[in-house]
Amino acid sequence: MARVGTCAAIALVVPVVLAASAAAEKPRCCVDFHTWGGNTGCCGADQSDACNSWCQSQCRGGECKPRADHHYCHCFC
């Protein structure tokens, strides 16, 4: 009986944890987003176009901005 209760609790917790982690990865308004399209910052001008494309599609607007030798997706408000 205790095993059934434990399984039920786990079944309820897992979707909540997955939803929270997915929300943490989504860019937010007026925030530099350091992970974009599977990359952690884009180093150099050769990745700026890819970063901008991803940023614009995920933020409903936005652009990659240079910060400390990396480009980060900055979502407009």
PyMOL Python script that loads the backbone (N, CA, C, O; Angstrom):
from pymol import cmd

cmd.read_pdbstr("""\
ATOM      1  N   MET A   1       0.820  -1.186   0.000  1.00  0.00           N
ATOM      2  CA  MET A   1       0.000   0.000   0.000  1.00  0.00           C
ATOM      3  C   MET A   1       0.870   1.257   0.000  1.00  0.00           C
ATOM      4  O   MET A   1       0.587   2.216  -0.718  1.00  0.00           O
ATOM      5  N   ALA A   2       1.926   1.243   0.809  1.00  0.00           N
ATOM      6  CA  ALA A   2       2.821   2.399   0.857  1.00  0.00           C
ATOM      7  C   ALA A   2       3.521   2.592  -0.478  1.00  0.00           C
ATOM      8  O   ALA A   2       3.780   3.719  -0.902  1.00  0.00           O
ATOM      9  N   ARG A   3       3.823   1.481  -1.132  1.00  0.00           N
ATOM     10  CA  ARG A   3       4.488   1.547  -2.431  1.00  0.00           C
ATOM     11  C   ARG A   3       3.593   2.243  -3.462  1.00  0.00           C
ATOM     12  O   ARG A   3       4.087   3.010  -4.288  1.00  0.00           O
ATOM     13  N   VAL A   4       2.296   1.985  -3.422  1.00  0.00           N
ATOM     14  CA  VAL A   4       1.338   2.616  -4.340  1.00  0.00           C
ATOM     15  C   VAL A   4       1.285   4.120  -4.077  1.00  0.00           C
ATOM     16  O   VAL A   4       1.250   4.917  -5.014  1.00  0.00           O
ATOM     17  N   GLY A   5       1.280   4.499  -2.814  1.00  0.00           N
ATOM     18  CA  GLY A   5       1.263   5.923  -2.452  1.00  0.00           C
ATOM     19  C   GLY A   5       2.513   6.639  -2.919  1.00  0.00           C
ATOM     20  O   GLY A   5       2.445   7.772  -3.396  1.00  0.00           O
ATOM     21  N   THR A   6       3.654   5.981  -2.784  1.00  0.00           N
ATOM     22  CA  THR A   6       4.917   6.562  -3.238  1.00  0.00           C
ATOM     23  C   THR A   6       4.916   6.740  -4.747  1.00  0.00           C
ATOM     24  O   THR A   6       5.336   7.782  -5.250  1.00  0.00           O
ATOM     25  N   CYS A   7       4.451   5.738  -5.468  1.00  0.00           N
ATOM     26  CA  CYS A   7       4.392   5.826  -6.935  1.00  0.00           C
ATOM     27  C   CYS A   7       3.452   6.940  -7.378  1.00  0.00           C
ATOM     28  O   CYS A   7       3.740   7.656  -8.337  1.00  0.00           O
ATOM     29  N   ALA A   8       2.340   7.084  -6.689  1.00  0.00           N
ATOM     30  CA  ALA A   8       1.384   8.142  -7.030  1.00  0.00           C
ATOM     31  C   ALA A   8       1.997   9.518  -6.790  1.00  0.00           C
ATOM     32  O   ALA A   8       1.813  10.434  -7.591  1.00  0.00           O
ATOM     33  N   ALA A   9       2.724   9.657  -5.689  1.00  0.00           N
ATOM     34  CA  ALA A   9       3.373  10.934  -5.390  1.00  0.00           C
ATOM     35  C   ALA A   9       4.416  11.273  -6.443  1.00  0.00           C
ATOM     36  O   ALA A   9       4.511  12.421  -6.878  1.00  0.00           O
ATOM     37  N   ILE A  10       5.190  10.292  -6.850  1.00  0.00           N
ATOM     38  CA  ILE A  10       6.207  10.505  -7.887  1.00  0.00           C
ATOM     39  C   ILE A  10       5.538  10.882  -9.205  1.00  0.00           C
ATOM     40  O   ILE A  10       6.009  11.773  -9.912  1.00  0.00           O
ATOM     41  N   ALA A  11       4.452  10.212  -9.532  1.00  0.00           N
ATOM     42  CA  ALA A  11       3.734  10.496 -10.779  1.00  0.00           C
ATOM     43  C   ALA A  11       3.200  11.921 -10.800  1.00  0.00           C
ATOM     44  O   ALA A  11       3.084  12.518 -11.870  1.00  0.00           O
ATOM     45  N   LEU A  12       2.876  12.472  -9.649  1.00  0.00           N
ATOM     46  CA  LEU A  12       2.399  13.849  -9.576  1.00  0.00           C
ATOM     47  C   LEU A  12       3.538  14.859  -9.592  1.00  0.00           C
ATOM     48  O   LEU A  12       3.377  15.954 -10.133  1.00  0.00           O
ATOM     49  N   VAL A  13       4.667  14.522  -9.020  1.00  0.00           N
ATOM     50  CA  VAL A  13       5.796  15.443  -8.916  1.00  0.00           C
ATOM     51  C   VAL A  13       6.553  15.577 -10.234  1.00  0.00           C
ATOM     52  O   VAL A  13       6.976  16.680 -10.579  1.00  0.00           O
ATOM     53  N   VAL A  14       6.733  14.507 -10.966  1.00  0.00           N
ATOM     54  CA  VAL A  14       7.536  14.526 -12.194  1.00  0.00           C
ATOM     55  C   VAL A  14       7.031  15.551 -13.205  1.00  0.00           C
ATOM     56  O   VAL A  14       7.847  16.321 -13.713  1.00  0.00           O
ATOM     57  N   PRO A  15       5.736  15.611 -13.533  1.00  0.00           N
ATOM     58  CA  PRO A  15       5.290  16.630 -14.500  1.00  0.00           C
ATOM     59  C   PRO A  15       5.531  18.059 -14.019  1.00  0.00           C
ATOM     60  O   PRO A  15       5.822  18.941 -14.826  1.00  0.00           O
ATOM     61  N   VAL A  16       5.413  18.294 -12.716  1.00  0.00           N
ATOM     62  CA  VAL A  16       5.658  19.627 -12.168  1.00  0.00           C
ATOM     63  C   VAL A  16       7.119  20.012 -12.343  1.00  0.00           C
ATOM     64  O   VAL A  16       7.420  21.141 -12.730  1.00  0.00           O
ATOM     65  N   VAL A  17       8.017  19.097 -12.066  1.00  0.00           N
ATOM     66  CA  VAL A  17       9.450  19.358 -12.221  1.00  0.00           C
ATOM     67  C   VAL A  17       9.792  19.603 -13.684  1.00  0.00           C
ATOM     68  O   VAL A  17      10.550  20.521 -13.996  1.00  0.00           O
ATOM     69  N   LEU A  18       9.247  18.799 -14.576  1.00  0.00           N
ATOM     70  CA  LEU A  18       9.513  18.982 -16.006  1.00  0.00           C
ATOM     71  C   LEU A  18       8.983  20.318 -16.504  1.00  0.00           C
ATOM     72  O   LEU A  18       9.647  20.983 -17.299  1.00  0.00           O
ATOM     73  N   ALA A  19       7.822  20.716 -16.063  1.00  0.00           N
ATOM     74  CA  ALA A  19       7.260  22.001 -16.474  1.00  0.00           C
ATOM     75  C   ALA A  19       8.097  23.155 -15.941  1.00  0.00           C
ATOM     76  O   ALA A  19       8.301  24.144 -16.645  1.00  0.00           O
ATOM     77  N   ALA A  20       8.579  23.045 -14.718  1.00  0.00           N
ATOM     78  CA  ALA A  20       9.408  24.103 -14.138  1.00  0.00           C
ATOM     79  C   ALA A  20      10.732  24.228 -14.872  1.00  0.00           C
ATOM     80  O   ALA A  20      11.199  25.343 -15.105  1.00  0.00           O
ATOM     81  N   SER A  21      11.346  23.115 -15.241  1.00  0.00           N
ATOM     82  CA  SER A  21      12.620  23.184 -15.952  1.00  0.00           C
ATOM     83  C   SER A  21      12.424  23.726 -17.356  1.00  0.00           C
ATOM     84  O   SER A  21      13.292  24.443 -17.854  1.00  0.00           O
ATOM     85  N   ALA A  22      11.324  23.414 -18.006  1.00  0.00           N
ATOM     86  CA  ALA A  22      11.048  23.952 -19.343  1.00  0.00           C
ATOM     87  C   ALA A  22      10.816  25.452 -19.269  1.00  0.00           C
ATOM     88  O   ALA A  22      11.259  26.190 -20.149  1.00  0.00           O
ATOM     89  N   ALA A  23      10.134  25.910 -18.239  1.00  0.00           N
ATOM     90  CA  ALA A  23       9.889  27.341 -18.082  1.00  0.00           C
ATOM     91  C   ALA A  23      11.182  28.082 -17.795  1.00  0.00           C
ATOM     92  O   ALA A  23      11.339  29.226 -18.221  1.00  0.00           O
ATOM     93  N   ALA A  24      12.114  27.458 -17.083  1.00  0.00           N
ATOM     94  CA  ALA A  24      13.382  28.102 -16.757  1.00  0.00           C
ATOM     95  C   ALA A  24      14.239  28.308 -17.996  1.00  0.00           C
ATOM     96  O   ALA A  24      15.079  29.208 -18.015  1.00  0.00           O
ATOM     97  N   GLU A  25      14.047  27.491 -19.035  1.00  0.00           N
ATOM     98  CA  GLU A  25      14.854  27.589 -20.238  1.00  0.00           C
ATOM     99  C   GLU A  25      14.281  28.560 -21.259  1.00  0.00           C
ATOM    100  O   GLU A  25      14.941  28.859 -22.254  1.00  0.00           O
ATOM    101  N   LYS A  26      13.081  29.053 -21.041  1.00  0.00           N
ATOM    102  CA  LYS A  26      12.438  29.935 -22.007  1.00  0.00           C
ATOM    103  C   LYS A  26      12.876  31.379 -21.766  1.00  0.00           C
ATOM    104  O   LYS A  26      12.847  31.850 -20.629  1.00  0.00           O
ATOM    105  N   PRO A  27      13.279  32.083 -22.817  1.00  0.00           N
ATOM    106  CA  PRO A  27      13.691  33.487 -22.656  1.00  0.00           C
ATOM    107  C   PRO A  27      12.564  34.343 -22.086  1.00  0.00           C
ATOM    108  O   PRO A  27      11.385  34.096 -22.339  1.00  0.00           O
ATOM    109  N   ARG A  28      12.951  35.348 -21.317  1.00  0.00           N
ATOM    110  CA  ARG A  28      11.984  36.255 -20.708  1.00  0.00           C
ATOM    111  C   ARG A  28      12.261  37.684 -21.145  1.00  0.00           C
ATOM    112  O   ARG A  28      13.357  38.010 -21.602  1.00  0.00           O
ATOM    113  N   CYS A  29      11.274  38.508 -21.002  1.00  0.00           N
ATOM    114  CA  CYS A  29      11.332  39.919 -21.364  1.00  0.00           C
ATOM    115  C   CYS A  29      12.435  40.653 -20.594  1.00  0.00           C
ATOM    116  O   CYS A  29      12.572  40.486 -19.382  1.00  0.00           O
ATOM    117  N   CYS A  30      13.214  41.462 -21.306  1.00  0.00           N
ATOM    118  CA  CYS A  30      14.251  42.333 -20.726  1.00  0.00           C
ATOM    119  C   CYS A  30      15.326  41.573 -19.945  1.00  0.00           C
ATOM    120  O   CYS A  30      15.883  42.099 -18.981  1.00  0.00           O
ATOM    121  N   VAL A  31      15.611  40.365 -20.352  1.00  0.00           N
ATOM    122  CA  VAL A  31      16.613  39.542 -19.678  1.00  0.00           C
ATOM    123  C   VAL A  31      17.572  38.984 -20.722  1.00  0.00           C
ATOM    124  O   VAL A  31      17.143  38.572 -21.799  1.00  0.00           O
ATOM    125  N   ASP A  32      18.868  38.968 -20.410  1.00  0.00           N
ATOM    126  CA  ASP A  32      19.839  38.302 -21.278  1.00  0.00           C
ATOM    127  C   ASP A  32      19.709  36.805 -21.070  1.00  0.00           C
ATOM    128  O   ASP A  32      19.806  36.319 -19.943  1.00  0.00           O
ATOM    129  N   PHE A  33      19.491  36.075 -22.150  1.00  0.00           N
ATOM    130  CA  PHE A  33      19.319  34.635 -22.077  1.00  0.00           C
ATOM    131  C   PHE A  33      20.621  33.994 -22.533  1.00  0.00           C
ATOM    132  O   PHE A  33      20.987  34.110 -23.703  1.00  0.00           O
ATOM    133  N   HIS A  34      21.315  33.329 -21.642  1.00  0.00           N
ATOM    134  CA  HIS A  34      22.679  32.865 -21.893  1.00  0.00           C
ATOM    135  C   HIS A  34      22.774  31.548 -22.635  1.00  0.00           C
ATOM    136  O   HIS A  34      23.848  31.204 -23.128  1.00  0.00           O
ATOM    137  N   THR A  35      21.695  30.808 -22.732  1.00  0.00           N
ATOM    138  CA  THR A  35      21.702  29.558 -23.484  1.00  0.00           C
ATOM    139  C   THR A  35      20.702  29.703 -24.609  1.00  0.00           C
ATOM    140  O   THR A  35      19.522  29.950 -24.363  1.00  0.00           O
ATOM    141  N   TRP A  36      21.152  29.554 -25.821  1.00  0.00           N
ATOM    142  CA  TRP A  36      20.236  29.721 -26.961  1.00  0.00           C
ATOM    143  C   TRP A  36      20.458  28.593 -27.940  1.00  0.00           C
ATOM    144  O   TRP A  36      21.601  28.282 -28.276  1.00  0.00           O
ATOM    145  N   GLY A  37      19.402  27.983 -28.399  1.00  0.00           N
ATOM    146  CA  GLY A  37      19.474  26.943 -29.420  1.00  0.00           C
ATOM    147  C   GLY A  37      20.478  25.847 -29.125  1.00  0.00           C
ATOM    148  O   GLY A  37      21.089  25.314 -30.051  1.00  0.00           O
ATOM    149  N   GLY A  38      20.666  25.497 -27.862  1.00  0.00           N
ATOM    150  CA  GLY A  38      21.626  24.457 -27.505  1.00  0.00           C
ATOM    151  C   GLY A  38      23.039  24.981 -27.310  1.00  0.00           C
ATOM    152  O   GLY A  38      23.941  24.196 -27.015  1.00  0.00           O
ATOM    153  N   ASN A  39      23.261  26.277 -27.466  1.00  0.00           N
ATOM    154  CA  ASN A  39      24.583  26.882 -27.280  1.00  0.00           C
ATOM    155  C   ASN A  39      24.602  27.679 -25.989  1.00  0.00           C
ATOM    156  O   ASN A  39      23.560  28.118 -25.505  1.00  0.00           O
ATOM    157  N   THR A  40      25.779  27.861 -25.441  1.00  0.00           N
ATOM    158  CA  THR A  40      25.934  28.699 -24.264  1.00  0.00           C
ATOM    159  C   THR A  40      26.684  29.943 -24.689  1.00  0.00           C
ATOM    160  O   THR A  40      27.915  29.956 -24.706  1.00  0.00           O
ATOM    161  N   GLY A  41      25.958  30.976 -25.028  1.00  0.00           N
ATOM    162  CA  GLY A  41      26.565  32.196 -25.553  1.00  0.00           C
ATOM    163  C   GLY A  41      27.154  31.922 -26.918  1.00  0.00           C
ATOM    164  O   GLY A  41      27.575  30.797 -27.187  1.00  0.00           O
ATOM    165  N   CYS A  42      27.197  32.907 -27.779  1.00  0.00           N
ATOM    166  CA  CYS A  42      27.840  32.665 -29.066  1.00  0.00           C
ATOM    167  C   CYS A  42      29.131  33.465 -29.100  1.00  0.00           C
ATOM    168  O   CYS A  42      29.133  34.674 -28.867  1.00  0.00           O
ATOM    169  N   CYS A  43      30.194  32.800 -29.383  1.00  0.00           N
ATOM    170  CA  CYS A  43      31.516  33.408 -29.347  1.00  0.00           C
ATOM    171  C   CYS A  43      31.919  33.834 -30.749  1.00  0.00           C
ATOM    172  O   CYS A  43      32.361  33.002 -31.542  1.00  0.00           O
ATOM    173  N   GLY A  44      31.779  35.066 -31.056  1.00  0.00           N
ATOM    174  CA  GLY A  44      32.258  35.538 -32.346  1.00  0.00           C
ATOM    175  C   GLY A  44      31.147  35.918 -33.301  1.00  0.00           C
ATOM    176  O   GLY A  44      29.998  35.499 -33.159  1.00  0.00           O
ATOM    177  N   ALA A  45      31.525  36.721 -34.275  1.00  0.00           N
ATOM    178  CA  ALA A  45      30.571  37.260 -35.240  1.00  0.00           C
ATOM    179  C   ALA A  45      29.984  36.186 -36.144  1.00  0.00           C
ATOM    180  O   ALA A  45      28.896  36.375 -36.689  1.00  0.00           O
ATOM    181  N   ASP A  46      30.675  35.061 -36.317  1.00  0.00           N
ATOM    182  CA  ASP A  46      30.183  34.020 -37.224  1.00  0.00           C
ATOM    183  C   ASP A  46      28.893  33.369 -36.732  1.00  0.00           C
ATOM    184  O   ASP A  46      28.180  32.761 -37.531  1.00  0.00           O
ATOM    185  N   GLN A  47      28.575  33.477 -35.457  1.00  0.00           N
ATOM    186  CA  GLN A  47      27.344  32.887 -34.927  1.00  0.00           C
ATOM    187  C   GLN A  47      26.263  33.924 -34.649  1.00  0.00           C
ATOM    188  O   GLN A  47      25.179  33.562 -34.192  1.00  0.00           O
ATOM    189  N   SER A  48      26.524  35.188 -34.909  1.00  0.00           N
ATOM    190  CA  SER A  48      25.551  36.228 -34.587  1.00  0.00           C
ATOM    191  C   SER A  48      24.234  36.055 -35.329  1.00  0.00           C
ATOM    192  O   SER A  48      23.170  36.244 -34.741  1.00  0.00           O
ATOM    193  N   ASP A  49      24.285  35.698 -36.617  1.00  0.00           N
ATOM    194  CA  ASP A  49      23.052  35.531 -37.389  1.00  0.00           C
ATOM    195  C   ASP A  49      22.200  34.396 -36.833  1.00  0.00           C
ATOM    196  O   ASP A  49      20.984  34.536 -36.706  1.00  0.00           O
ATOM    197  N   ALA A  50      22.829  33.280 -36.504  1.00  0.00           N
ATOM    198  CA  ALA A  50      22.091  32.147 -35.944  1.00  0.00           C
ATOM    199  C   ALA A  50      21.499  32.512 -34.585  1.00  0.00           C
ATOM    200  O   ALA A  50      20.361  32.157 -34.279  1.00  0.00           O
ATOM    201  N   CYS A  51      22.271  33.216 -33.785  1.00  0.00           N
ATOM    202  CA  CYS A  51      21.796  33.641 -32.468  1.00  0.00           C
ATOM    203  C   CYS A  51      20.622  34.602 -32.618  1.00  0.00           C
ATOM    204  O   CYS A  51      19.618  34.459 -31.920  1.00  0.00           O
ATOM    205  N   ASN A  52      20.734  35.575 -33.514  1.00  0.00           N
ATOM    206  CA  ASN A  52      19.647  36.530 -33.734  1.00  0.00           C
ATOM    207  C   ASN A  52      18.383  35.842 -34.229  1.00  0.00           C
ATOM    208  O   ASN A  52      17.285  36.165 -33.778  1.00  0.00           O
ATOM    209  N   SER A  53      18.527  34.900 -35.150  1.00  0.00           N
ATOM    210  CA  SER A  53      17.356  34.184 -35.673  1.00  0.00           C
ATOM    211  C   SER A  53      16.646  33.429 -34.564  1.00  0.00           C
ATOM    212  O   SER A  53      15.421  33.486 -34.450  1.00  0.00           O
ATOM    213  N   TRP A  54      17.419  32.720 -33.745  1.00  0.00           N
ATOM    214  CA  TRP A  54      16.828  31.967 -32.648  1.00  0.00           C
ATOM    215  C   TRP A  54      16.171  32.918 -31.655  1.00  0.00           C
ATOM    216  O   TRP A  54      15.050  32.681 -31.206  1.00  0.00           O
ATOM    217  N   CYS A  55      16.867  33.982 -31.321  1.00  0.00           N
ATOM    218  CA  CYS A  55      16.381  34.948 -30.339  1.00  0.00           C
ATOM    219  C   CYS A  55      15.066  35.583 -30.799  1.00  0.00           C
ATOM    220  O   CYS A  55      14.125  35.701 -30.014  1.00  0.00           O
ATOM    221  N   GLN A  56      15.002  35.985 -32.054  1.00  0.00           N
ATOM    222  CA  GLN A  56      13.790  36.620 -32.569  1.00  0.00           C
ATOM    223  C   GLN A  56      12.618  35.653 -32.574  1.00  0.00           C
ATOM    224  O   GLN A  56      11.485  36.052 -32.304  1.00  0.00           O
ATOM    225  N   SER A  57      12.876  34.393 -32.878  1.00  0.00           N
ATOM    226  CA  SER A  57      11.779  33.426 -32.927  1.00  0.00           C
ATOM    227  C   SER A  57      11.300  33.033 -31.530  1.00  0.00           C
ATOM    228  O   SER A  57      10.119  32.734 -31.353  1.00  0.00           O
ATOM    229  N   GLN A  58      12.179  33.027 -30.548  1.00  0.00           N
ATOM    230  CA  GLN A  58      11.813  32.606 -29.194  1.00  0.00           C
ATOM    231  C   GLN A  58      11.254  33.738 -28.347  1.00  0.00           C
ATOM    232  O   GLN A  58      10.503  33.492 -27.403  1.00  0.00           O
ATOM    233  N   CYS A  59      11.611  34.976 -28.673  1.00  0.00           N
ATOM    234  CA  CYS A  59      11.237  36.120 -27.832  1.00  0.00           C
ATOM    235  C   CYS A  59      10.133  36.974 -28.425  1.00  0.00           C
ATOM    236  O   CYS A  59       9.729  37.957 -27.805  1.00  0.00           O
ATOM    237  N   ARG A  60       9.637  36.638 -29.594  1.00  0.00           N
ATOM    238  CA  ARG A  60       8.733  37.526 -30.324  1.00  0.00           C
ATOM    239  C   ARG A  60       9.432  38.866 -30.535  1.00  0.00           C
ATOM    240  O   ARG A  60       8.844  39.931 -30.347  1.00  0.00           O
ATOM    241  N   GLY A  61      10.661  38.788 -30.918  1.00  0.00           N
ATOM    242  CA  GLY A  61      11.516  39.961 -31.077  1.00  0.00           C
ATOM    243  C   GLY A  61      12.685  39.821 -30.135  1.00  0.00           C
ATOM    244  O   GLY A  61      12.613  39.058 -29.172  1.00  0.00           O
ATOM    245  N   GLY A  62      13.731  40.520 -30.383  1.00  0.00           N
ATOM    246  CA  GLY A  62      14.921  40.440 -29.556  1.00  0.00           C
ATOM    247  C   GLY A  62      16.135  40.359 -30.442  1.00  0.00           C
ATOM    248  O   GLY A  62      16.023  40.227 -31.660  1.00  0.00           O
ATOM    249  N   GLU A  63      17.291  40.439 -29.830  1.00  0.00           N
ATOM    250  CA  GLU A  63      18.527  40.351 -30.586  1.00  0.00           C
ATOM    251  C   GLU A  63      19.636  39.875 -29.673  1.00  0.00           C
ATOM    252  O   GLU A  63      19.532  39.945 -28.448  1.00  0.00           O
ATOM    253  N   CYS A  64      20.696  39.390 -30.289  1.00  0.00           N
ATOM    254  CA  CYS A  64      21.861  38.992 -29.512  1.00  0.00           C
ATOM    255  C   CYS A  64      22.733  40.211 -29.288  1.00  0.00           C
ATOM    256  O   CYS A  64      23.017  40.968 -30.217  1.00  0.00           O
ATOM    257  N   LYS A  65      23.150  40.392 -28.055  1.00  0.00           N
ATOM    258  CA  LYS A  65      23.981  41.530 -27.685  1.00  0.00           C
ATOM    259  C   LYS A  65      25.293  41.021 -27.107  1.00  0.00           C
ATOM    260  O   LYS A  65      25.321  40.015 -26.399  1.00  0.00           O
ATOM    261  N   PRO A  66      26.391  41.728 -27.417  1.00  0.00           N
ATOM    262  CA  PRO A  66      27.687  41.313 -26.855  1.00  0.00           C
ATOM    263  C   PRO A  66      27.770  41.630 -25.361  1.00  0.00           C
ATOM    264  O   PRO A  66      27.460  42.738 -24.923  1.00  0.00           O
ATOM    265  N   ARG A  67      28.186  40.648 -24.614  1.00  0.00           N
ATOM    266  CA  ARG A  67      28.423  40.804 -23.174  1.00  0.00           C
ATOM    267  C   ARG A  67      29.651  39.971 -22.831  1.00  0.00           C
ATOM    268  O   ARG A  67      29.618  38.747 -22.955  1.00  0.00           O
ATOM    269  N   ALA A  68      30.710  40.601 -22.412  1.00  0.00           N
ATOM    270  CA  ALA A  68      31.919  39.898 -21.961  1.00  0.00           C
ATOM    271  C   ALA A  68      32.392  38.859 -22.979  1.00  0.00           C
ATOM    272  O   ALA A  68      32.557  37.688 -22.638  1.00  0.00           O
ATOM    273  N   ASP A  69      32.606  39.273 -24.202  1.00  0.00           N
ATOM    274  CA  ASP A  69      33.141  38.431 -25.283  1.00  0.00           C
ATOM    275  C   ASP A  69      32.194  37.332 -25.754  1.00  0.00           C
ATOM    276  O   ASP A  69      32.625  36.446 -26.492  1.00  0.00           O
ATOM    277  N   HIS A  70      30.940  37.353 -25.364  1.00  0.00           N
ATOM    278  CA  HIS A  70      29.932  36.413 -25.854  1.00  0.00           C
ATOM    279  C   HIS A  70      28.723  37.215 -26.307  1.00  0.00           C
ATOM    280  O   HIS A  70      28.528  38.355 -25.885  1.00  0.00           O
ATOM    281  N   HIS A  71      27.917  36.615 -27.165  1.00  0.00           N
ATOM    282  CA  HIS A  71      26.644  37.214 -27.543  1.00  0.00           C
ATOM    283  C   HIS A  71      25.549  36.461 -26.801  1.00  0.00           C
ATOM    284  O   HIS A  71      25.530  35.230 -26.781  1.00  0.00           O
ATOM    285  N   TYR A  72      24.641  37.212 -26.193  1.00  0.00           N
ATOM    286  CA  TYR A  72      23.531  36.614 -25.473  1.00  0.00           C
ATOM    287  C   TYR A  72      22.225  37.117 -26.057  1.00  0.00           C
ATOM    288  O   TYR A  72      22.128  38.269 -26.482  1.00  0.00           O
ATOM    289  N   CYS A  73      21.232  36.262 -26.078  1.00  0.00           N
ATOM    290  CA  CYS A  73      19.908  36.640 -26.560  1.00  0.00           C
ATOM    291  C   CYS A  73      19.268  37.574 -25.535  1.00  0.00           C
ATOM    292  O   CYS A  73      19.107  37.215 -24.369  1.00  0.00           O
ATOM    293  N   HIS A  74      18.909  38.770 -25.980  1.00  0.00           N
ATOM    294  CA  HIS A  74      18.230  39.735 -25.117  1.00  0.00           C
ATOM    295  C   HIS A  74      16.824  39.940 -25.656  1.00  0.00           C
ATOM    296  O   HIS A  74      16.646  40.418 -26.776  1.00  0.00           O
ATOM    297  N   CYS A  75      15.838  39.583 -24.870  1.00  0.00           N
ATOM    298  CA  CYS A  75      14.442  39.697 -25.291  1.00  0.00           C
ATOM    299  C   CYS A  75      13.931  41.104 -25.021  1.00  0.00           C
ATOM    300  O   CYS A  75      14.119  41.653 -23.935  1.00  0.00           O
ATOM    301  N   PHE A  76      13.283  41.674 -26.027  1.00  0.00           N
ATOM    302  CA  PHE A  76      12.688  42.996 -25.858  1.00  0.00           C
ATOM    303  C   PHE A  76      11.408  42.885 -25.048  1.00  0.00           C
ATOM    304  O   PHE A  76      10.777  41.829 -25.006  1.00  0.00           O
ATOM    305  N   CYS A  77      11.033  43.975 -24.410  1.00  0.00           N
ATOM    306  CA  CYS A  77       9.786  44.011 -23.623  1.00  0.00           C
ATOM    307  C   CYS A  77       8.640  44.498 -24.476  1.00  0.00           C
ATOM    308  O   CYS A  77       7.511  44.598 -23.994  1.00  0.00           O
TER     309      CYS A  77
END
""", "prot")
cmd.dss("prot")
cmd.show_as("cartoon", "prot")
cmd.util.cbc("prot")
cmd.orient("prot")
